[in-house]
Amino acid sequence: MALTTCKECGGKMSDRATECPHCGCPREFQGEIQPKDNSSTQSQEPLSEQIQPNPKKTHKGLWISIAAILVIALCAGAFLLFGGTSTLKITPELTKALQRYDQIDAFSEGMAAVRRDGKWGYINLQGEEVIPCQFSDEFP
């Protein structure tokens, strides 16, 4: 068995290997190593000492970190752009509309419960009555 040197990473490998065990470069692009001693094709050193890995440095962790930061930034931007709560703009028309009611609850999902003459209904952010005040607060 003869050893060859990988032209990609410089690591040693068997001449019977189909690709470099260190970097995966295909065998057809590899050259052969000449034995140190011309009298013998077999080296005196054990194979484990002859093969010295020279792995190709990758920046896999860096790219994963960058991708994670981008995903978090995109999610945060989408939340701020699309997931924000609707705001209530207090206009003179809304103020006038709210004076018609005896009680007004907090706005939730763009509507607020209102009570007039003991009956409950709902208004939207513009002060328009979406569900008329027709429901009693008495329970059977």
N, C-alpha and C positions, 0 to 999 in steps of 0.2 A: 504494500500500500504506500503510495507516495502522497506527499502533502502539497497542497497548492495554496497560493496566497490570494485572498479576495482583493480585487482591484478597487472595490468600493470602500471597504473599511480597513483593509490591511490585515485582517485576521487570518489564521491558518485553518485549513479544512482538508478533509480527505478528498482524494481525486475521484472517489466513487460517489461523492455527495452531489445531489442535483442542484443545490443552492447553498449559499453561505449560511451557517447556523447563527451567525452573529447579526447580519443585516438583511439576509434574505435575497441577496443579489443572485440571479440565475447562473448556473454553472457554465453556460456557453460563453460568458464574458470573462472567465477566469483564466489566469496563467498558471504554470506549474513552478514550484520551488525546486531548485536544484539541491540535492543532498549536500551537507557540509563536507562529508568525507566521500570522495569519489570512489573509494574501494567498496563501499557498501551503500545499498539503496535504503537500508533501514537505519534510522537514527538511534543512538544509544539512549536518549532521553525518553522517559515514558510519554505517551501521547497526551496525557493530561497536562504535562509541563510544556509540551510543544505548542499547544493551542492557547494563545493568549487573546482573550476577547478584547476588541477595541470597538465597543458599541458606538453606533452613530448617535450623537446627541440630538435629542428631540426636545421640542418645547411644548409637549402635549399638555402639561399642567397649566402653562401660561395661556394657551388657547382656550382651555376649558374655563379658566377663571375669567377671561375676557368675555366669552360667550355667556357665562352666568351673569356677569355685571350688565351686559346688554339686555338680557331677558328681563332682569329686575327693573332696569330703567324703562324699558318699553311697557311693562305692566303698570308701573307707577304712573307713567305719562298717560296711558289709556284710562286708568282709574280717575285721574284728575280731569281728563278731558270729557269722558263719558259717564263716569260713575259718581260725579259730584252731586250733592243734594241741590234741589231746585231752591231758588231764593225768592223770598217774598219782597216785592217792591211796594212800599207803602206810598200809594198815590192818593190824591184827593178823592178820586172816585171810590177807591177801596175803603177809605176812612168813612165816607158817606154810607157805603153799603153795610159796613160793620155796625153802624149806629142803630140799625134796625133790629138788632138781636139783643136778647137779655144776657146770654152767656156764649162765649166762644172758646172752644178747646184749641189745643195746639195743632198746627198743620202737620200732616203726615201723608207722604206720597201725593202731595199736591192738593190735599183736601183737608178741611177742618169741620168738626161737628159744631153746629150752632143750635141754640135754643131760642125760640120765640113763642110767647104765650103758652109755655109749658110743653111745647112739642119740639121734637128734635129733627134736624135735617143736616145737609152738608153743603158747603160752598167750596169753590175752587180758589186758586191764587188771585184771580181777578175780582173776587167778591161776588161772582154769579152763583145763584142757588142751583146746584146740580141735582140735589135730592130735596124736594120741598119739605118744609117743617110740618110733618104730619104724624110723626111717631111719638107716642106717649112714653114717659119715663117710668110708668107704673108697671110693676111686674105682677103676674097672677099668683 
